[in-house]
Amino acid sequence: MGSKTFKDLNEQINILKSRGLIINDVDITKDILLRENYFFVNGYRHPFLENENKYKKGTTFEEVYSLFLFDRSLRNIIFKYLLIVENNIKSILSYQLSKKYGYRESDYLKTKTFDNKPNKLRQIEDLINKMKRQVRINGFQHSATRHYMYNYGYVPLWILVKVLSFGIVSEMYSILKIEDRIEIAKNFNVSAEDLSIYLPLLSNYRNLCAHEDILYENKTQRMINDTVYHKMLGIDQVDSEYVLGKNDIFSLIIILKRILREEDFKNMMSELENKINTLAYNLKTIDISIIRDILGFPNNWLDLINLEEDGEEYE
């Protein structure tokens, strides 16, 4: 395979034209390619392609760029609500562990805080070392941690979680004692098993959004468990497996439905509806249903707003 070489803006335009993409305004297109990066914008071409190197007849650069802008808006919306979830998880986890084990590092950074099964001991030791390293590295860089270290000589967990990554907190939850995981999960009305699945997925999505990777077509390796929402929405099944809402963006929406407060979820869905409607208006060559399918959104996806789970699911 030959190496990629630098292409100036005129060459980039010519490549797009050679593949059948209509360029209505060369100067505006050049400015967008310069500011946004040709290869990133080009990453949104797939729904508009007739074959590997040819766009569907009539496809304009504006349409491809509209999908690019939609995905940016999607990332911004999802990221905003993932930060709410991250803060909620950190606050509830630190409250539970501080109440039960103590609030000094010498209290909560002990193996007894965690599930001491033999196969988890190495992971527990590694996690404790990671957290201690965060105290050393970030202790004097953040006002809250600095305040406690200067004035009290320790950093309580409810302060430390502010400087821990979502990934570390997710890993921390996965190796807590089962009774602590259940108690934390109760606050979200989900099972400890489901929360153990959700947290690493949410952490990965948070990082994906923060680094401006393509979001709308992302698929996770791990699928979420079936929920009552899959059934309520009448999502089709193949070989007893739901075809939507398992490892696509709609599965993320289902997770957020279960974890966010009702008002936050409704606000998020309203924002998503607005951006999808805007994209639908800007698409001429393809139908918005193609993008919804990639997202994993069923036709009645907005019904999710008013659906409610029955019963408790804490174990």
C-alpha positions, 0 to 999 in steps of 0.5 A: 500500500502506497504512503499518503502524501500531503494534498493542498486545498485545491487538490483536496477539492479536485479529489472530492469532485472526481468522486462526484461530490458537488462543490457549490462554493469553492472558497467556502469549501476550502475554508471549511477543509482548512479549519476542520481538516479534510480527512475528518470531514471526509470521514462522514462520506459513507452514508452518501456513497454509491460505492467505495469511491463514488458519491450518490448522484446530486450529493453536495459538500454541504450535505456531508458537512451538515452530517459533520456538524450534526455529529459535533452537536451530538457529541456536545449534547451527550458530553454535557449530560455525561458530565452530569452522570459522572458527577452523580456517580462520583458523589454517590460513590464517595458518600457510600464509601466515606460513610462506611469506611472513613474519609481519610486516605488511610481509611478508604485506600485499603484492600478491605474496602474492596471485594477481596476475591483472589482474582481481584487482589492484583487489580485492587492493588493497582487501583489503590496505587493509581489513586495514591498517585493521583493524590501526589500528582494533583494534590497541590494543583487543585484548590480543594485538594490543596486546601485539605492537604495543607490544613488537614494533611489528608484528602477526603474521598469526596474531594479526591473523586473530583481529580479522578478520571471517570475511568478510574471511578468506573474501575473502582466501582467494579471491584467494590464489595457487592453490598456497596455496589448494590447500595450505590446502584439503588440510587439509580434504580438499576441493578449492580450488574447493569451499572457495572456494564454501564460505567465503562461504556459511559467512561469510553463515550465521555472520552470519545466526545472529549476528543472529538471522535466520530460519534454517531456511527460508534458501536461498542464491543459490549452490549447492554442487557435487554431492558423493558424499554426495548420491549415497550418500543417494540424493537425488532428481534433477530434470533431473540436479540434486539437489533437496535439499542444494544451497542449503538448510540441508542443503547447509550440513550437507554442508559441515560434514560435509566440513570439521569434525572427525568428533567435532565433526560427530557432536556437532552431528548429535546436537544437531540430532536432539534438537531436531528430535525435540522439535519433532516432539513439539510439532507437532500440526497439521502433520507434522515431515516438512514442516519437514524438507522446508523444511530440505532434510533427506532422510528418511535425513539421519542416515545422513550421520554414518557416510558417508565420502568415498573418495579425495583431492580437492585440485586 
